[in-house]
Amino acid sequence: MARELIRPASVFAWRPVNMPDAGTLQLAWQGRTLLSDLHLGPHADLMAAAELALVSVTTIGPELDAHARRLHQAGKTLPAYLLDCVGVITLGQAGQALRRMAEKRAARQGWGVGPSLGPGSLAGWDLKEQSVLCAGLDLDAIGVRLNASGVLVPHKSASGLIGLGPDYRSRLVGSVCRFCMLSKSCWRAEHDGRNTGANDF
């Protein structure tokens, strides 16, 4: 049943980047004529080696969440919880294609890649910057919008920022779970070892 409720879709763009100071990343849209400043906070060094960035938003659509809510309202708490877990895991899997795409492009250029970052999950990068990160992406094309709090809707959606550059040592997109504001309580970390550096989205 869960498979019928999932509608994965992504939008993405490759953008040149620059770091004018220790905590700020400039993301170039429309060539280099329009710059967006991202204030990444204390872990901005994770993008320090980047010359190019893959900016993306991925969703699995609203139907799974809507069905989970109906189950919960009907008193079917366990099926609702399990369906929600399926949605979280599926969203992570949907992001794998983008991570592999970043790795392949970096490999073609003899570069490495950084971890996948996202506002609101990386400690110190405020969720309000979601609108800055997503400003140049056509969210309407995949049925996603930003609410007033900077949260992506449908809620089973995620943004990503992956740096590529010749000074990155890793050939695989890694995890920033150890820096996540939810690292102490995340069931996914306990489930699949993501705090140890496994891939994350």
One Martini backbone bead per residue (centre of mass of N, CA, C, O) as a GRO file, in nm:
protein
  201
    1MET     BB    1   0.056   0.063  -0.021
    2ALA     BB    2   0.289   0.272   0.010
    3ARG     BB    3   0.370   0.284  -0.291
    4GLU     BB    4   0.099   0.436  -0.382
    5LEU     BB    5   0.186   0.708  -0.194
    6ILE     BB    6   0.440   0.755  -0.379
    7ARG     BB    7   0.598   1.075  -0.522
    8PRO     BB    8   0.880   1.114  -0.657
    9ALA     BB    9   1.079   1.429  -0.655
   10SER     BB   10   1.299   1.668  -0.835
   11VAL     BB   11   1.511   1.955  -0.787
   12PHE     BB   12   1.794   2.117  -0.961
   13ALA     BB   13   2.130   2.275  -0.924
   14TRP     BB   14   2.415   2.426  -1.055
   15ARG     BB   15   2.653   2.618  -0.844
   16PRO     BB   16   2.845   2.862  -0.786
   17VAL     BB   17   3.098   2.936  -0.534
   18ASN     BB   18   3.155   3.145  -0.235
   19MET     BB   19   3.384   3.258   0.045
   20PRO     BB   20   3.411   3.564   0.203
   21ASP     BB   21   3.372   3.412   0.480
   22ALA     BB   22   3.362   3.186   0.742
   23GLY     BB   23   3.010   3.185   0.745
   24THR     BB   24   2.983   3.243   0.425
   25LEU     BB   25   2.780   3.161   0.138
   26GLN     BB   26   2.796   3.201  -0.209
   27LEU     BB   27   2.524   3.182  -0.439
   28ALA     BB   28   2.493   3.138  -0.782
   29TRP     BB   29   2.275   3.307  -1.004
   30GLN     BB   30   2.276   3.371  -1.312
   31GLY     BB   31   2.554   3.300  -1.289
   32ARG     BB   32   2.705   3.602  -1.126
   33THR     BB   33   2.466   3.830  -1.078
   34LEU     BB   34   2.328   3.642  -0.849
   35LEU     BB   35   2.341   3.653  -0.494
   36SER     BB   36   2.343   3.419  -0.221
   37ASP     BB   37   2.341   3.432   0.128
   38LEU     BB   38   2.484   3.187   0.342
   39HIS     BB   39   2.448   3.113   0.698
   40LEU     BB   40   2.607   2.836   0.834
   41GLY     BB   41   2.810   2.881   1.053
   42PRO     BB   42   3.030   2.672   1.233
   43HIS     BB   43   3.010   2.461   0.957
   44ALA     BB   44   3.123   2.609   0.693
   45ASP     BB   45   3.382   2.433   0.637
   46LEU     BB   46   3.225   2.213   0.462
   47MET     BB   47   3.244   2.445   0.206
   48ALA     BB   48   3.545   2.551   0.159
   49ALA     BB   49   3.616   2.348  -0.102
   50ALA     BB   50   3.410   2.478  -0.284
   51GLU     BB   51   3.311   2.550  -0.640
   52LEU     BB   52   3.056   2.366  -0.632
   53ALA     BB   53   2.691   2.319  -0.633
   54LEU     BB   54   2.429   2.112  -0.517
   55VAL     BB   55   2.092   2.201  -0.553
   56SER     BB   56   1.802   2.072  -0.362
   57VAL     BB   57   1.471   1.910  -0.401
   58THR     BB   58   1.284   1.658  -0.223
   59THR     BB   59   0.998   1.433  -0.278
   60ILE     BB   60   0.694   1.218  -0.197
   61GLY     BB   61   0.463   1.375  -0.117
   62PRO     BB   62   0.129   1.387   0.050
   63GLU     BB   63  -0.016   1.099   0.077
   64LEU     BB   64   0.121   0.954   0.313
   65ASP     BB   65   0.060   1.161   0.535
   66ALA     BB   66  -0.247   1.159   0.503
   67HIS     BB   67  -0.285   0.857   0.573
   68ALA     BB   68  -0.151   0.865   0.852
   69ARG     BB   69  -0.357   1.060   0.976
   70ARG     BB   70  -0.605   0.881   0.940
   71LEU     BB   71  -0.504   0.652   1.116
   72HIS     BB   72  -0.472   0.814   1.374
   73GLN     BB   73  -0.771   0.914   1.393
   74ALA     BB   74  -0.863   0.594   1.404
   75GLY     BB   75  -0.646   0.464   1.623
   76LYS     BB   76  -0.391   0.371   1.429
   77THR     BB   77  -0.092   0.413   1.550
   78LEU     BB   78   0.109   0.202   1.442
   79PRO     BB   79   0.056   0.224   1.134
   80ALA     BB   80   0.119   0.527   1.128
   81TYR     BB   81   0.412   0.509   1.224
   82LEU     BB   82   0.521   0.312   1.009
   83LEU     BB   83   0.450   0.487   0.765
   84ASP     BB   84   0.627   0.724   0.846
   85CYS     BB   85   0.894   0.566   0.838
   86VAL     BB   86   0.879   0.498   0.540
   87GLY     BB   87   0.891   0.793   0.445
   88VAL     BB   88   1.167   0.868   0.558
   89ILE     BB   89   1.331   0.648   0.409
   90THR     BB   90   1.238   0.718   0.119
   91LEU     BB   91   1.353   1.002   0.110
   92GLY     BB   92   1.646   0.913   0.139
   93GLN     BB   93   1.647   0.737  -0.120
   94ALA     BB   94   1.571   0.965  -0.320
   95GLY     BB   95   1.855   1.118  -0.265
   96GLN     BB   96   2.065   0.924  -0.396
   97ALA     BB   97   2.072   1.026  -0.690
   98LEU     BB   98   2.203   1.300  -0.619
   99ARG     BB   99   2.458   1.195  -0.487
  100ARG     BB  100   2.559   1.035  -0.733
  101MET     BB  101   2.573   1.277  -0.923
  102ALA     BB  102   2.790   1.430  -0.768
  103GLU     BB  103   3.008   1.208  -0.775
  104LYS     BB  104   3.030   1.185  -1.087
  105ARG     BB  105   3.108   1.476  -1.149
  106ALA     BB  106   3.359   1.485  -0.974
  107ALA     BB  107   3.510   1.248  -1.111
  108ARG     BB  108   3.532   1.378  -1.396
  109GLN     BB  109   3.713   1.627  -1.254
  110GLY     BB  110   3.890   1.519  -1.008
  111TRP     BB  111   3.707   1.532  -0.758
  112GLY     BB  112   3.532   1.602  -0.471
  113VAL     BB  113   3.316   1.565  -0.177
  114GLY     BB  114   3.074   1.656   0.032
  115PRO     BB  115   2.832   1.690   0.233
  116SER     BB  116   2.498   1.689   0.317
  117LEU     BB  117   2.307   1.984   0.347
  118GLY     BB  118   2.074   2.153   0.590
  119PRO     BB  119   1.847   2.351   0.701
  120GLY     BB  120   1.778   2.273   1.049
  121SER     BB  121   2.001   2.029   1.082
  122LEU     BB  122   2.237   2.207   1.086
  123ALA     BB  123   2.413   2.333   1.318
  124GLY     BB  124   2.362   2.693   1.273
  125TRP     BB  125   2.142   2.650   1.042
  126ASP     BB  126   1.882   2.820   0.966
  127LEU     BB  127   1.561   2.766   0.853
  128LYS     BB  128   1.516   3.053   0.717
  129GLU     BB  129   1.726   2.970   0.474
  130GLN     BB  130   1.549   2.807   0.280
  131SER     BB  131   1.467   3.040   0.086
  132VAL     BB  132   1.753   3.091  -0.021
  133LEU     BB  133   1.826   2.809  -0.128
  134CYS     BB  134   1.537   2.790  -0.310
  135ALA     BB  135   1.508   3.045  -0.501
  136GLY     BB  136   1.620   2.888  -0.787
  137LEU     BB  137   1.378   2.688  -0.759
  138ASP     BB  138   1.113   2.481  -0.899
  139LEU     BB  139   0.880   2.386  -0.682
  140ASP     BB  140   0.615   2.365  -0.849
  141ALA     BB  141   0.706   2.115  -1.026
  142ILE     BB  142   0.678   1.927  -0.733
  143GLY     BB  143   0.469   2.043  -0.516
  144VAL     BB  144   0.633   2.271  -0.356
  145ARG     BB  145   0.656   2.457  -0.043
  146LEU     BB  146   0.681   2.743   0.164
  147ASN     BB  147   0.643   2.837   0.469
  148ALA     BB  148   0.665   3.084   0.711
  149SER     BB  149   0.896   2.891   0.865
  150GLY     BB  150   1.062   2.725   0.625
  151VAL     BB  151   0.888   2.484   0.553
  152LEU     BB  152   0.840   2.206   0.381
  153VAL     BB  153   0.571   2.145   0.138
  154PRO     BB  154   0.570   1.867   0.202
  155HIS     BB  155   0.717   1.707   0.478
  156LYS     BB  156   0.832   1.490   0.265
  157SER     BB  157   1.091   1.697   0.248
  158ALA     BB  158   1.418   1.801   0.095
  159SER     BB  159   1.712   1.964   0.126
  160GLY     BB  160   2.027   2.038  -0.062
  161LEU     BB  161   2.396   2.067  -0.004
  162ILE     BB  162   2.669   2.013  -0.236
  163GLY     BB  163   3.007   1.992  -0.248
  164LEU     BB  164   3.256   2.074  -0.503
  165GLY     BB  165   3.615   1.982  -0.527
  166PRO     BB  166   3.968   1.946  -0.534
  167ASP     BB  167   3.992   1.950  -0.192
  168TYR     BB  168   3.840   1.705  -0.167
  169ARG     BB  169   3.875   1.371  -0.046
  170SER     BB  170   3.604   1.267  -0.102
  171ARG     BB  171   3.392   1.045  -0.315
  172LEU     BB  172   3.165   1.063  -0.093
  173VAL     BB  173   2.871   1.137   0.032
  174GLY     BB  174   2.809   1.251   0.344
  175SER     BB  175   2.762   1.303   0.687
  176VAL     BB  176   2.604   1.531   0.958
  177CYS     BB  177   2.490   1.396   1.220
  178ARG     BB  178   2.694   1.508   1.442
  179PHE     BB  179   2.557   1.816   1.384
  180CYS     BB  180   2.282   1.760   1.461
  181MET     BB  181   2.010   1.871   1.657
  182LEU     BB  182   1.898   1.542   1.659
  183SER     BB  183   2.126   1.329   1.737
  184LYS     BB  184   2.010   1.221   2.027
  185SER     BB  185   1.697   1.135   1.897
  186CYS     BB  186   1.750   0.974   1.640
  187TRP     BB  187   1.635   0.677   1.504
  188ARG     BB  188   1.817   0.654   1.253
  189ALA     BB  189   2.089   0.640   1.398
  190GLU     BB  190   2.022   0.373   1.545
  191HIS     BB  191   1.941   0.204   1.292
  192ASP     BB  192   2.209   0.298   1.070
  193GLY     BB  193   2.466   0.466   1.173
  194ARG     BB  194   2.483   0.786   1.100
  195ASN     BB  195   2.688   0.895   1.322
  196THR     BB  196   2.940   0.746   1.162
  197GLY     BB  197   2.902   0.849   0.833
  198ALA     BB  198   2.679   0.796   0.674
  199ASN     BB  199   2.461   0.850   0.453
  200ASP     BB  200   2.287   1.163   0.385
  201PHE     BB  201   1.983   1.410   0.346
   0.00000   0.00000   0.00000
